[in-house]
Amino acid sequence: MRQYMDALEDMNTEAVEYIRGIPVVKTFQQSVFSFKGFHNAILRYRDWAYKYALSCCNPMRGFILSIQGMSIAFVFLFVLLLKLGYSSAALINPFIFYVIFTPLCVVIMNKIMHLGEAASLAKEAIDRIGNLLAQPTLKEVTTDKECIPTDFSVTFENVSFSYTDNQSQEKKKQAVNNVSFTIPQGKTVALVGASGGGKSTIAKLIPRFADVNSGCIKIGGIDIRNISSKNLMSYITFVFQNSKLFKMSLLDNIRYAKPDATIEEVNKAIDIAQCRDIIEKMPDGLNTIIGTKGVYLSGGEQQRISLARAILKDAPIIILDEATAFADPENEHLFQQAFSAITQDKTVLTIAHRLSTIKDANSIIVIKDSEIKETGTHSELIAQNGVYASMWVEYQKSISWKI
């Protein structure tokens, strides 16, 4: 049963992956190659379903033949007893009883069989849910031992972290290796570097999406493990690269950060985030439900709405993970105005590939191969003529490139 359920799970996963990737498949004309994985998953499921059906077929066939054979045997026995001189009056009642009881027995046994199959499926499902619930959770500090930060500076002290393989539970290659830096309260620090270097992992460790393997992260001198999850999340606003908007009204999406916010507070956040034009073109304004009746937002529009949500939360620590990824030349200036407003007097960690957006940061940290390679202001790093200087030269070439 476990192998059967595994095959079903693989087929469902491949189906979702195939459907999500249809635009890419069509663009690169790889329909046959892409369908191969989905097709193989279907074949694996077919094979296991066939084996499972065969394993049940012979016992079921034997059961049906035995029950029906008994019914036929009763008929022959009844005829034989009559020929031997037994009274038909004495035999008719037992005969009718067995003729009626036998089909009832088949119905009951069929129900027991289906019940057994359902119980087996339920047991496998419960085991899978149990494995999910058995995943270790982050240790929560007790109320009497919780510490409150005196300020909102962020400090990394010799932090190392590696992801864990879900199947083997073994640690993978370190995503963050012995990283130390401080973001003073009210200052902005930028992380730059090649993709896969560990920048986003560093950002996700601050709100404690996972615990570090060694070292510690502090807010206001307090280890974040000594701050309750509720309070920790109230201190931090995280603007993701791919911001998620839910299938609800724009008003509810923005209020997600602060459910009790007044309409005046929401409108103020909208104006600061420079997304009033988005609201005005919606058929029902703030009450427009996105994702229905053809109402969808572009990537840049979603990002600006998520900025309004972040502004409404008004947390003292802000983490921007590639927040300008969907900015186009027309609204990049609006993004910069919104960022200036949201980061005013806040402790900010920003990640960006567009180096022009972070050149005015108080400090720039260059991450390479999960480690800090360089630290300084834009002008200091340019003067060092190191990794950042090379990145700046390449960036200047990229923005001057023309077709």
LUMZA-408785 format. One record per residue (C-alpha): x, z, y; residue number from 1; residue in three letters. Coordinates in steps of 0.25 Angstrom, whole numbers, always signed. Layout:
BEGIN
[[X Z Y] NUM "ala"],
...
***
This chain:
BEGIN
[[+0 +0 +0] 1 "met"],
[[+11 +3 +10] 2 "arg"],
[[+18 -11 +8] 3 "gln"],
[[+4 -17 +10] 4 "tyr"],
[[+2 -9 +23] 5 "met"],
[[+16 -13 +28] 6 "asp"],
[[+13 -27 +25] 7 "ala"],
[[+0 -26 +33] 8 "leu"],
[[+8 -19 +45] 9 "glu"],
[[+18 -30 +45] 10 "asp"],
[[+8 -41 +45] 11 "met"],
[[+1 -34 +57] 12 "asn"],
[[+14 -32 +65] 13 "thr"],
[[+18 -47 +63] 14 "glu"],
[[+4 -52 +67] 15 "ala"],
[[+5 -44 +80] 16 "val"],
[[+19 -48 +83] 17 "glu"],
[[+15 -63 +80] 18 "tyr"],
[[+3 -63 +89] 19 "ile"],
[[+11 -56 +100] 20 "arg"],
[[+22 -66 +99] 21 "gly"],
[[+13 -79 +99] 22 "ile"],
[[+17 -83 +114] 23 "pro"],
[[+32 -82 +110] 24 "val"],
[[+30 -89 +97] 25 "val"],
[[+23 -101 +104] 26 "lys"],
[[+33 -102 +115] 27 "thr"],
[[+45 -103 +105] 28 "phe"],
[[+37 -111 +95] 29 "gln"],
[[+40 -101 +84] 30 "gln"],
[[+26 -100 +78] 31 "ser"],
[[+30 -102 +64] 32 "val"],
[[+42 -93 +64] 33 "phe"],
[[+35 -82 +71] 34 "ser"],
[[+23 -83 +62] 35 "phe"],
[[+33 -82 +50] 36 "lys"],
[[+34 -66 +52] 37 "gly"],
[[+19 -65 +53] 38 "phe"],
[[+17 -74 +41] 39 "his"],
[[+27 -66 +32] 40 "asn"],
[[+20 -53 +36] 41 "ala"],
[[+6 -59 +31] 42 "ile"],
[[+13 -64 +18] 43 "leu"],
[[+18 -50 +16] 44 "arg"],
[[+5 -44 +18] 45 "tyr"],
[[-2 -54 +9] 46 "arg"],
[[+8 -51 -2] 47 "asp"],
[[+6 -36 -1] 48 "trp"],
[[-9 -37 +0] 49 "ala"],
[[-9 -46 -12] 50 "tyr"],
[[+0 -36 -20] 51 "lys"],
[[-10 -25 -16] 52 "tyr"],
[[-22 -33 -20] 53 "ala"],
[[-16 -36 -34] 54 "leu"],
[[-12 -22 -36] 55 "ser"],
[[-27 -18 -34] 56 "cys"],
[[-32 -30 -42] 57 "cys"],
[[-29 -27 -56] 58 "asn"],
[[-34 -12 -56] 59 "pro"],
[[-47 -17 -49] 60 "met"],
[[-49 -28 -59] 61 "arg"],
[[-47 -18 -70] 62 "gly"],
[[-57 -8 -64] 63 "phe"],
[[-68 -19 -62] 64 "ile"],
[[-66 -25 -76] 65 "leu"],
[[-67 -11 -82] 66 "ser"],
[[-80 -7 -74] 67 "ile"],
[[-86 -21 -77] 68 "gln"],
[[-81 -20 -92] 69 "gly"],
[[-88 -7 -93] 70 "met"],
[[-101 -13 -88] 71 "ser"],
[[-100 -24 -98] 72 "ile"],
[[-97 -14 -109] 73 "ala"],
[[-109 -6 -106] 74 "phe"],
[[-118 -19 -108] 75 "val"],
[[-112 -22 -122] 76 "phe"],
[[-113 -7 -126] 77 "leu"],
[[-127 -7 -122] 78 "phe"],
[[-130 -19 -130] 79 "val"],
[[-122 -14 -142] 80 "leu"],
[[-129 -1 -142] 81 "leu"],
[[-143 -8 -142] 82 "leu"],
[[-139 -16 -154] 83 "lys"],
[[-134 -4 -161] 84 "leu"],
[[-148 +2 -160] 85 "gly"],
[[-147 +11 -148] 86 "tyr"],
[[-160 +13 -140] 87 "ser"],
[[-160 +5 -127] 88 "ser"],
[[-168 +16 -120] 89 "ala"],
[[-156 +25 -123] 90 "ala"],
[[-145 +15 -118] 91 "leu"],
[[-152 +9 -106] 92 "ile"],
[[-150 +21 -97] 93 "asn"],
[[-135 +22 -99] 94 "pro"],
[[-133 +7 -98] 95 "phe"],
[[-140 +7 -85] 96 "ile"],
[[-132 +18 -80] 97 "phe"],
[[-119 +12 -84] 98 "tyr"],
[[-123 -2 -78] 99 "val"],
[[-126 +5 -65] 100 "ile"],
[[-114 +15 -65] 101 "phe"],
[[-104 +4 -67] 102 "thr"],
[[-105 -4 -54] 103 "pro"],
[[-106 +9 -47] 104 "leu"],
[[-93 +13 -53] 105 "cys"],
[[-87 +0 -48] 106 "val"],
[[-92 +3 -34] 107 "val"],
[[-86 +17 -34] 108 "ile"],
[[-73 +13 -39] 109 "met"],
[[-72 +1 -29] 110 "asn"],
[[-74 +11 -18] 111 "lys"],
[[-64 +21 -24] 112 "ile"],
[[-54 +9 -24] 113 "met"],
[[-56 +5 -10] 114 "his"],
[[-55 +20 -6] 115 "leu"],
[[-42 +21 -13] 116 "gly"],
[[-37 +8 -5] 117 "glu"],
[[-42 +14 +8] 118 "ala"],
[[-35 +27 +5] 119 "ala"],
[[-22 +20 +2] 120 "ser"],
[[-23 +12 +15] 121 "leu"],
[[-26 +24 +23] 122 "ala"],
[[-15 +32 +17] 123 "lys"],
[[-5 +21 +21] 124 "glu"],
[[-10 +21 +35] 125 "ala"],
[[-10 +36 +36] 126 "ile"],
[[+5 +35 +31] 127 "asp"],
[[+8 +25 +42] 128 "arg"],
[[+1 +33 +53] 129 "ile"],
[[+8 +45 +48] 130 "gly"],
[[+22 +38 +49] 131 "asn"],
[[+19 +35 +63] 132 "leu"],
[[+14 +49 +67] 133 "leu"],
[[+27 +54 +60] 134 "ala"],
[[+36 +48 +70] 135 "gln"],
[[+43 +59 +77] 136 "pro"],
[[+38 +62 +91] 137 "thr"],
[[+46 +66 +103] 138 "leu"],
[[+47 +81 +103] 139 "lys"],
[[+39 +87 +114] 140 "glu"],
[[+43 +99 +122] 141 "val"],
[[+34 +111 +122] 142 "thr"],
[[+28 +115 +135] 143 "thr"],
[[+35 +128 +137] 144 "asp"],
[[+49 +121 +135] 145 "lys"],
[[+45 +109 +144] 146 "glu"],
[[+54 +107 +157] 147 "cys"],
[[+50 +101 +170] 148 "ile"],
[[+60 +92 +177] 149 "pro"],
[[+65 +97 +191] 150 "thr"],
[[+67 +82 +195] 151 "asp"],
[[+65 +68 +189] 152 "phe"],
[[+79 +64 +187] 153 "ser"],
[[+82 +57 +174] 154 "val"],
[[+95 +60 +166] 155 "thr"],
[[+100 +53 +153] 156 "phe"],
[[+111 +62 +147] 157 "glu"],
[[+119 +55 +135] 158 "asn"],
[[+106 +49 +130] 159 "val"],
[[+106 +41 +117] 160 "ser"],
[[+94 +35 +110] 161 "phe"],
[[+92 +25 +98] 162 "ser"],
[[+79 +20 +93] 163 "tyr"],
[[+74 +24 +79] 164 "thr"],
[[+70 +13 +68] 165 "asp"],
[[+56 +16 +64] 166 "asn"],
[[+58 +13 +50] 167 "gln"],
[[+71 +19 +46] 168 "ser"],
[[+71 +30 +57] 169 "gln"],
[[+86 +26 +60] 170 "glu"],
[[+92 +26 +74] 171 "lys"],
[[+95 +12 +79] 172 "lys"],
[[+106 +8 +89] 173 "lys"],
[[+106 +17 +101] 174 "gln"],
[[+98 +12 +112] 175 "ala"],
[[+104 +22 +122] 176 "val"],
[[+118 +27 +121] 177 "asn"],
[[+123 +39 +128] 178 "asn"],
[[+116 +36 +141] 179 "val"],
[[+117 +45 +153] 180 "ser"],
[[+112 +44 +167] 181 "phe"],
[[+103 +50 +178] 182 "thr"],
[[+92 +45 +187] 183 "ile"],
[[+91 +55 +199] 184 "pro"],
[[+77 +58 +204] 185 "gln"],
[[+72 +47 +213] 186 "gly"],
[[+83 +37 +209] 187 "lys"],
[[+82 +24 +202] 188 "thr"],
[[+91 +20 +190] 189 "val"],
[[+91 +7 +184] 190 "ala"],
[[+95 +3 +170] 191 "leu"],
[[+100 -11 +168] 192 "val"],
[[+107 -18 +156] 193 "gly"],
[[+104 -28 +145] 194 "ala"],
[[+91 -28 +137] 195 "ser"],
[[+93 -19 +125] 196 "gly"],
[[+103 -10 +131] 197 "gly"],
[[+94 +3 +131] 198 "gly"],
[[+88 +3 +145] 199 "lys"],
[[+73 +4 +141] 200 "ser"],
[[+77 +14 +131] 201 "thr"],
[[+83 +23 +141] 202 "ile"],
[[+71 +22 +150] 203 "ala"],
[[+61 +25 +138] 204 "lys"],
[[+69 +38 +135] 205 "leu"],
[[+66 +44 +148] 206 "ile"],
[[+51 +46 +146] 207 "pro"],
[[+55 +50 +132] 208 "arg"],
[[+49 +38 +124] 209 "phe"],
[[+60 +43 +114] 210 "ala"],
[[+70 +54 +113] 211 "asp"],
[[+85 +52 +115] 212 "val"],
[[+94 +53 +103] 213 "asn"],
[[+104 +61 +111] 214 "ser"],
[[+106 +65 +125] 215 "gly"],
[[+94 +69 +134] 216 "cys"],
[[+86 +63 +146] 217 "ile"],
[[+82 +72 +157] 218 "lys"],
[[+72 +72 +168] 219 "ile"],
[[+76 +82 +180] 220 "gly"],
[[+86 +88 +170] 221 "gly"],
[[+76 +91 +159] 222 "ile"],
[[+77 +84 +146] 223 "asp"],
[[+65 +75 +144] 224 "ile"],
[[+63 +81 +130] 225 "arg"],
[[+59 +94 +137] 226 "asn"],
[[+48 +88 +145] 227 "ile"],
[[+35 +85 +139] 228 "ser"],
[[+31 +71 +137] 229 "ser"],
[[+19 +72 +146] 230 "lys"],
[[+27 +77 +158] 231 "asn"],
[[+39 +67 +155] 232 "leu"],
[[+29 +55 +155] 233 "met"],
[[+23 +60 +168] 234 "ser"],
[[+37 +60 +175] 235 "tyr"],
[[+40 +45 +171] 236 "ile"],
[[+34 +32 +174] 237 "thr"],
[[+39 +21 +165] 238 "phe"],
[[+36 +6 +169] 239 "val"],
[[+39 -3 +156] 240 "phe"],
[[+44 -17 +156] 241 "gln"],
[[+31 -21 +149] 242 "asn"],
[[+21 -12 +155] 243 "ser"],
[[+8 -10 +147] 244 "lys"],
[[-6 -11 +153] 245 "leu"],
[[-18 -7 +145] 246 "phe"],
[[-31 -14 +143] 247 "lys"],
[[-38 -6 +154] 248 "met"],
[[-40 -8 +169] 249 "ser"],
[[-29 -9 +179] 250 "leu"],
[[-33 +4 +185] 251 "leu"],
[[-32 +11 +172] 252 "asp"],
[[-19 +5 +169] 253 "asn"],
[[-13 +10 +182] 254 "ile"],
[[-20 +23 +180] 255 "arg"],
[[-13 +25 +166] 256 "tyr"],
[[-2 +32 +173] 257 "ala"],
[[-11 +42 +180] 258 "lys"],
[[-25 +42 +175] 259 "pro"],
[[-31 +51 +186] 260 "asp"],
[[-25 +42 +197] 261 "ala"],
[[-35 +39 +208] 262 "thr"],
[[-38 +24 +212] 263 "ile"],
[[-30 +27 +225] 264 "glu"],
[[-18 +30 +217] 265 "glu"],
[[-19 +18 +208] 266 "val"],
[[-21 +9 +220] 267 "asn"],
[[-8 +15 +227] 268 "lys"],
[[+0 +13 +214] 269 "ala"],
[[-5 -2 +213] 270 "ile"],
[[-1 -4 +227] 271 "asp"],
[[+13 +2 +225] 272 "ile"],
[[+15 -6 +213] 273 "ala"],
[[+11 -19 +220] 274 "gln"],
[[+0 -23 +211] 275 "cys"],
[[-12 -24 +220] 276 "arg"],
[[-12 -39 +218] 277 "asp"],
[[-14 -37 +203] 278 "ile"],
[[-26 -28 +205] 279 "ile"],
[[-33 -37 +215] 280 "glu"],
[[-33 -49 +207] 281 "lys"],
[[-39 -42 +195] 282 "met"],
[[-54 -45 +193] 283 "pro"],
[[-58 -30 +193] 284 "asp"],
[[-46 -25 +201] 285 "gly"],
[[-41 -12 +195] 286 "leu"],
[[-52 -11 +185] 287 "asn"],
[[-48 -24 +179] 288 "thr"],
[[-45 -22 +164] 289 "ile"],
[[-33 -30 +160] 290 "ile"],
[[-32 -37 +147] 291 "gly"],
[[-46 -41 +147] 292 "thr"],
[[-54 -53 +152] 293 "lys"],
[[-41 -61 +155] 294 "gly"],
[[-35 -50 +164] 295 "val"],
[[-20 -49 +161] 296 "tyr"],
[[-8 -45 +170] 297 "leu"],
[[+5 -52 +170] 298 "ser"],
[[+18 -44 +166] 299 "gly"],
[[+21 -42 +181] 300 "gly"],
[[+7 -37 +184] 301 "glu"],
[[+7 -28 +173] 302 "gln"],
[[+20 -22 +177] 303 "gln"],
[[+15 -20 +191] 304 "arg"],
[[+3 -13 +186] 305 "ile"],
[[+12 -4 +178] 306 "ser"],
[[+20 -1 +190] 307 "leu"],
[[+7 +4 +197] 308 "ala"],
[[+4 +13 +185] 309 "arg"],
[[+18 +19 +186] 310 "ala"],
[[+17 +21 +201] 311 "ile"],
[[+3 +28 +199] 312 "leu"],
[[+10 +38 +189] 313 "lys"],
[[+21 +41 +200] 314 "asp"],
[[+31 +48 +190] 315 "ala"],
[[+44 +53 +195] 316 "pro"],
[[+52 +45 +185] 317 "ile"],
[[+50 +29 +184] 318 "ile"],
[[+56 +21 +173] 319 "ile"],
[[+55 +5 +175] 320 "leu"],
[[+58 -3 +163] 321 "asp"],
[[+60 -17 +167] 322 "glu"],
[[+48 -15 +176] 323 "ala"],
[[+51 -29 +183] 324 "thr"],
[[+51 -37 +170] 325 "ala"],
[[+39 -44 +174] 326 "phe"],
[[+41 -46 +189] 327 "ala"],
[[+41 -60 +194] 328 "asp"],
[[+47 -65 +208] 329 "pro"],
[[+33 -63 +214] 330 "glu"],
[[+31 -49 +211] 331 "asn"],
[[+45 -43 +209] 332 "glu"],
[[+44 -39 +224] 333 "his"],
[[+31 -31 +221] 334 "leu"],
[[+38 -25 +209] 335 "phe"],
[[+50 -20 +217] 336 "gln"],
[[+40 -14 +228] 337 "gln"],
[[+33 -7 +216] 338 "ala"],
[[+46 -2 +210] 339 "phe"],
[[+50 +4 +224] 340 "ser"],
[[+37 +11 +225] 341 "ala"],
[[+37 +17 +211] 342 "ile"],
[[+51 +21 +211] 343 "thr"],
[[+51 +28 +225] 344 "gln"],
[[+57 +42 +223] 345 "asp"],
[[+56 +41 +208] 346 "lys"],
[[+67 +42 +197] 347 "thr"],
[[+68 +28 +192] 348 "val"],
[[+74 +21 +179] 349 "leu"],
[[+73 +6 +180] 350 "thr"],
[[+77 -4 +170] 351 "ile"],
[[+78 -19 +175] 352 "ala"],
[[+84 -32 +171] 353 "his"],
[[+82 -37 +186] 354 "arg"],
[[+94 -31 +192] 355 "leu"],
[[+89 -34 +206] 356 "ser"],
[[+78 -23 +204] 357 "thr"],
[[+88 -12 +201] 358 "ile"],
[[+99 -15 +210] 359 "lys"],
[[+94 -4 +220] 360 "asp"],
[[+93 +7 +209] 361 "ala"],
[[+101 +20 +212] 362 "asn"],
[[+108 +18 +199] 363 "ser"],
[[+110 +7 +189] 364 "ile"],
[[+113 +10 +174] 365 "ile"],
[[+118 -2 +166] 366 "val"],
[[+114 +0 +151] 367 "ile"],
[[+122 -8 +140] 368 "lys"],
[[+121 -6 +125] 369 "asp"],
[[+113 +7 +127] 370 "ser"],
[[+124 +13 +136] 371 "glu"],
[[+126 +15 +151] 372 "ile"],
[[+137 +5 +155] 373 "lys"],
[[+136 +6 +170] 374 "glu"],
[[+129 +15 +181] 375 "thr"],
[[+129 +13 +196] 376 "gly"],
[[+122 +6 +208] 377 "thr"],
[[+120 -9 +209] 378 "his"],
[[+132 -10 +218] 379 "ser"],
[[+141 -1 +210] 380 "glu"],
[[+138 -8 +197] 381 "leu"],
[[+141 -22 +203] 382 "ile"],
[[+154 -16 +208] 383 "ala"],
[[+157 -11 +194] 384 "gln"],
[[+157 -26 +189] 385 "asn"],
[[+152 -21 +176] 386 "gly"],
[[+139 -24 +167] 387 "val"],
[[+129 -22 +179] 388 "tyr"],
[[+137 -32 +188] 389 "ala"],
[[+137 -42 +176] 390 "ser"],
[[+122 -40 +175] 391 "met"],
[[+120 -42 +190] 392 "trp"],
[[+128 -55 +190] 393 "val"],
[[+119 -60 +178] 394 "glu"],
[[+107 -56 +185] 395 "tyr"],
[[+110 -63 +198] 396 "gln"],
[[+113 -76 +190] 397 "lys"],
[[+99 -74 +183] 398 "ser"],
[[+92 -73 +196] 399 "ile"],
[[+99 -85 +202] 400 "ser"],
[[+96 -94 +190] 401 "trp"],
[[+87 -106 +193] 402 "lys"],
[[+81 -116 +184] 403 "ile"],
***
